[in-house]
């Protein structure tokens, strides 16, 4: 198969985006104890640090997800990268805890928006036979987490106060600032390299779904030119979204051959490097009105109308028509329960390791030196990398997307129960990281696959937002459970295990298996 320059360029862009942008949750979990010590924050308030970035990710997922469906994928993708780079750097110089939370909120606004937009773009820029790569892409989430953990292992032990009241935090406890600054510069370098070496094009599928046929033609011609092809296409070669054949009533039973049998782009897909499987739109879906304005309206009024439209529940109504209601509710439940189950464990893992004596040697007061804690956390992060690779294989086996999600969620619950016994905590935490990464990898791939083009950004953004809401609540819920249980770890760990069992139940109720199913 010939090398396609645009396809290669876009994939590399997406790979590095996921490494340098989507690791921020892990970074916050790592620096949380150091920030607490730096600003003398009590235990019942320090969870606000994690809640701030999750709150920003929630708002960003909704805002940018819907905006990508109404104003374009390219605009949303570029803006989210810029916001992430800017506030990633500013967070390293926050003068106080409140300002740090504010910076992390803004950082999360960019990160949370980039995730659904990147998923939609990637899916719409690859042929159907390569859809499994969307699941494989989660390996770069894991690599980003490993990067954060590795840099923390190098930076924090030598630039942090190891024990309470043993040093001046303002002078000797700035390792968390150095870590944020380093990650911020890496993100900025990635953004600048993308702007210099690769020019992202708007999704042709999005343009067609928006009835912008001529714009789609211009984009496709640009991609053909970048690829060095002499293929000639015109508007007559492109389908009209509302004239395409309707989808099968039971898409989960359609074969790949059936779906390609009426593909209007079948003869040119290899040259275009985009996913062009029909139908692009379902005939029962109508354009969504996200706020109408006239040319005479002021800038403030135009902006206000657009924002009201973006956050109106009308944007979500198409997700709850009879055809999509069941899928929407179950997918939303999967995202929320997975986020709660994983976050309740992940955010407090350093504290868990310290409490059960896995972090390092204790002094007379019972405090634990941090070096081995960060090493254990690095191992925990690294365990997720093979999980992503395994997920990209399993989804193409007889298990499919649904079977893989059920096995990985139940396995995650069992790993939490093993960790709660305290017998093999390092092994149990690594196993949980491995299985939870498998689960997340499939969820990130399944969600944009199962929804139609017109709903993809909104559905993925809304589902991601629910996951963020669960993430906001999880640190506080976990802290409350720890306090209520008198510090006994098994209480929040059992709660996390129950959440993963709930994920398996939701997956069991899904009616659509997207393995081998063309993108609608």
N, C-alpha and C positions, 0 to 999 in steps of 0.2 A: 504494500500500500504506500503511495507516495506521501512524502512529508508535506503537510499543509502549514505554512508559516503562521497564518493567523490562528489556527487551532492551537499550535504549539505555544505561541505567544500568550494567548488567553489562559491556557492551562497553567503555565508558569506563573502568570500574574495571580491567578486564583490560589495556587499552592502557597506562594509567599504571603499573600494576604492572610490566609488562615494561620500561618505560623506566627506572623508578627502582630496580628490584630486580635486574634481570638483567644489569647492566653491570659487575658486580664483577670478573669475570675480566679485563676490559680495564683496569680501574683498577689492579689489582695489577701487570700487565705494565708500565704506565706508571710507577708509583712504584718499581719494583724497583731501578733504579740509584741512586735517591736514598736509599732505605732502606739499601742496601749501604754507601753512603758514610757515612750517619749513624751506623750502628752498627759500622762497620769489619768487615764480614763478608767472609770470603774467597770467591772465586768458586765453589769446590766446595760451599759451604753456602748461598749466597744463593738457590738454586733451591728451598729449603725453603719460602720465602715463597709461591710459587705452588703448591707441593705441598700446603701446609696448607689453602688454600681449596678445592683440588680434593678433598682427603681429606674435608673437611667436607661438600662437595657430594655426594660418593659416599655417605657415611653418611646424609645427609639424603634423598637420592633413594630409597634403600631403605626407610628408616624411614617417611617420610611417604607414599611411594607405596603401601606395603602398608597403613599406617594409614588412608589415604583409602578403601581398599576394604573395611576392616573397621569403621571408626568414623565414616566420613563425609567427604565432600569439604570441607564448610564448616569443620569443626573444624581439619583439616589446613591449609587455606588461611589461616585467620586466625592460627593459631599461627606459621606460617612467616613471615608478614609481620611479626609482632611481634618474632620473633627477629632477623630481618634488620635492622630499624630499631634495635634495642637494641645489637647488637654492631657495627653500622656506625658508631655514635657512639663506643662504647668503644674501638674500634681506633685512633681518632685520638689517644688519650691513652696508648697503650701505652708503658710506661717502657723496655722493652728488646726485643730481637729475638725472644726466646723468647715473651714475653707477646704480642707482635704476632702471631706465628704462631698462638698459642692463640686470640686474638680472631678472626683470619681463619678459623680452623677452625670456630668457632661461627657466624660470619657465613655461611660456606659451607653449614653444616648447615641454615640457614634458606633460603638461595637455592636450593640443590640440591633441597630438598623442594618449594618453591613451583612449580618448573618443571613437573614431571609432573602435579601436582594442578591447576594452572591450565589445562594443556592438556586434561585430562579434563573439568573443569568447563565450559570453553568449548565443547567438542565436544557436551556433553550439554545445553547451554542454547541451541543454535541449530538451526533446521530443516535438513533434509538439503540443500536447494538452496543453503544458505549455508555449507556445510562448507569451501569454498575459503578462507573468511576465516581459518581456523586457520593456513593457510600464509601468508596476507597478514599475520597477526599478527607474523611474524618481523621485519617492518619496524621494529617498536618495540624489538626487541633491538638492531637497528642504530642506531636513534636514541639508545638508552641509551649505546651505545659512543661515538657522536659527542658526546653530552653530557659523558661522562668525558674524552674527548680534548680537547674545547673548553675545559673548565674547567682541565685540566692545562696547556694552552697559555697560559691567562691567569694561572695561579697559580704554576706551578713555576719558570719561568725567573727571576722576580724574587725568589723566596723559596728559592733553592737554591744550594748551592756549585757553581759551574760547573766548576771544575777541582780536582783533588786537592790537599789541603794548602794551600788558599788562603783558608780561612775557618774559623770555629768552627762545626762542624755543629750543636751543641746550641743555638746562637743563630740562625744564618743559614741553616740547612738544614731548616726546618720546613714547607716548602711541601707535602710529602707529607702532613703532618698536617692542614694546612688543606684539602687536597683531600678527604681522608677525612671530615673534619668537615662540609664543605659537602654532600657526597653523602649523609652520614648524616642531616643535617637535612632535605634534600629528600625522602628516603625516609620519615622520620617525618611530615612534613607530608602526604605522600600517604596514609599509613596513617590518620592522624587525619581527613582529609577523607573517606576512604571510610567510616569508622565513623559520621561525622556525617551525610553526605548520601546514603548508600546502604546498605541492609541486605541483605546477601547471604542467599539462601535455599539450603537443601540441594538437591542434584540430585534431581529426581523419578525419573529413571532409576535412580540409585543406590538410592533407597528401594524402588522396585519390585523391583529385582534382589535386595535384601536381605529381600524378603517383608514390607516395612513399608507395606502398601497404604494404610492409614489416614493415616499420616504423609505419604505422597506426595499424597494427596487434599488434606490441609491446606495443603501447600506450593503446589499448583496453584491452590487457591482464593485464596491470598494473592497469587499472581502475577496472577490474573484481576482481583482487587480493585485492585491497583496500576495495572493497565492501564486501569481505569475501564470494564471490560466488565460486562455483565449476564448472561453465560453461566453456566448452572447445570450442575454435574456432580456425580456421586455415585460411590461405589465400584464400582457396576455398570458404569460407563463405562470403568473402568481394567482392563487385562488382568492375568490371573494369570501371572506369569513362566513357570511350568512348564506352562501350558496353551496357550502360543502355538505356532504352526506352526513346525516345524524349518526351519533355513536351507537354502538350496540347496547341493547338494554342490559346486558350482563357482561361488561367489559372484562371481568376477571376470567371469563371462559374463552375470550377471543385469542386466537393464535397470532403470532407475529406475522405470519404469511397473510392471514385474513386482513390485518390492519394495513399492511403494505399494499394490498391488492388495489386499493383505491387512493393511493398516495399521489397527489398531484405533482409532487416534487421528486418522485422516485428516480427520474433520470438525471437529476442534477444535484442531488443531495451531497454526493461525495465531493463535488467541487465547491459547494456553498459552505460546508463545514458547520452547518447549523441543523438543529432538529426541526424537521419540517413535516413530521407525520401529521396527517389529518385525522379527525377534524380539528380545526383550530378553536372553534367555538361551538358550544352546545346551542341548538336552536331555541331552547327555552330560556336562555340567559339574555337579558336586555342590557344595554349600556346603563351604567350607574351614573346618576347625576350627583356630582360632588360639589355642587354650589355654582350657581350661574351668576355672572357679572356682566355688566355692559362696558363698552370702551370708555364711557364717560365717568365711570366710578373712580374714586381716588385710590391711591396705592394702598392706604390703610384699609379701605373698605374691601378692596380686592383680596388683600391678605387675610382679612378677617373672614370673608366668605369662604375662602379656600380652607382655612383652618377649621371652621365650623363643619365644612363638608368632610374633611379628613377624619375628624373625630366623631362624626355622627354615626349612630348605630345603623343608619341606612347603608353604610359601606359594608356592614356585615350581613345584611339581610339575605343576599344571594347564597350565603353559606348555609342558610337554614330553610331553604326551599325543600320540599319533600325528597327530592332526589339526593340532596347532600346532607340532610339533617343528621342522620345516624352517623355517617362518616365523620362529620364535623365534631359532634359531641365526643365521640370516642377518641379521635385524634387529640382534641383539646385535653381530655382526661389523661391520655398517655403523656403528653408534654408536662402537665402540671404535677402528676404523681412522680414521674421520673426526676424532675427537678427537685421536688421536695425530698424524695428518698436519698438522692445523691448529695445534695447540698447540706443536709443535716449532718452527714458524715464528713464530707470534704472540708467544710469550713473549720471544724473543730478537730481535725485529725492531728495537728501538732500537739494540741492539748491532750488528746486521747493518748498519744504515744508517750507523752511525759507522765501522765497519770499511771500508766501501766508499766513504766520503767523501761520502755524501748528506746528512749531518746538518747541516753548517755548516762554518765555517772552522776550521782547525786552528792550534794554537799550536805553539811550537817543540818541545814534548815529544810532539806527535802527538795530544794530547787534542782533543776536538771540543766546541764550545759547544753547549748543549742546545736553544736556541731553535728552530732549524730542524728538529731531530729531532722535537720535539713537533708542529711544523707538518706534517711528513711523516706523522706518526702520525695526525694529525687527518684528512688527506686519505685515508689508508688506511682509517680508520674510516668516513668519509663515503661511500666507494665501495661500502660494503655496503648502503646504503639503497636504491638502485635495484635491487640484486640481490633484495631481498625483494619489491619490487613486481613485478619480472619473474617471480619464482617463482610468485606467486599467479595470474599469467596463464598461464604455461606448463603448469601442472598441469591446466588445463581444456582444453588443446589436444590434438591427437592424440598428443603425447608422453606425456601423463599423468604420474603420479607417478614411475613407474620410468624412463621415458625422460629426464625432466628430471634425475633423480639421476645417471644414467649420463653424460650430457653435461657436467654441472657438475663431477663428480668428475674426469673425464678432462681437462677444461679447467683445473682447479686444478693437476693434475700438470704440465701443459705450462707454466703460469705459473711454477711453482717452478723448472722447468728454465731458463726465460728469466731469472729473477732470479739464478740461480746463475752466469750468464755475466757479470753485472756491467755489461752494456751499457745497459740501461734499467731500473734497479732500482725507481725510483719508479712507473713504468708497470706493471711486473710485479707489484709488491706490491698496487697498487690493483686490478689485474685479478684477482689471487688473492682479495682481500677480496670483490670482486663475486661471483665464481663460488662461493666457499666459503659465502657467505651464501645464495645460491640453494640450494645443497646442504643446508645446515642448515635452511632454511625448509621444504623438502619433508620432510626427516627428521622434524622436529617435528610436522608435520601427518600424515604417513603412519603413524607408530607408533601413536597412539591410534585412528586410523581402522581399522587392520587387525585389531585385537583386539576381542573381545567385551566387553560392559560389565563382567562379573564379573572379567575379567582386565586391564582397561584400565589401572587405576592401578598394579597390580603389574608388568605388562609394561613400561609406560612408565618406571616408577621403576627397575626392574632394568636396563633398557637404558641409561637415563641414568646409573645408577651405574657400569656398565661403561665408559661414556664418561669418567666422572670418574676411574676407576682408570687408564685410559690417560692422562688428563690429569696425574695424579700422577706417573706414570713419565716422561712426555714431556720435562719440563725437565731431569731428570737424565740421560736417554738422550741428549738433544741436547748437553748439556754434555760428557758422556763422549765422544761422537763428535767434538766440536770439539777436545777435548784430544788424543784419539788421532790425529786428522788434522793435528795441529800448527797448529790455528787455521784450516785451510782450510774455507771455508763450504760448498763443494759437497757435502761428505759428509753432514751432517745434512739439507741441502736435498734431496738425492737420496733419502734415507730417507723424508722427508715425501712426495715424489712417488710412491714405491712404495706407501705407505699409501693414497693416493688412488686408485691403480690397483686396489688390493685392494677398495676400496669399490665401484668399478664392477663388479668381478667378483661381489661379493655381491648387488648389486642385480639383476644379470642372472639370478641364480638364484631370485629371488622369483617365486612363482606367482600372487600376488594383486595385481591393479591396483585401487586403491580409488577411482578416478575414477568418479563416478556411482553408487557403491555405498552403500547405506544403512548407517548405523551399527547394528551388531548389539547 
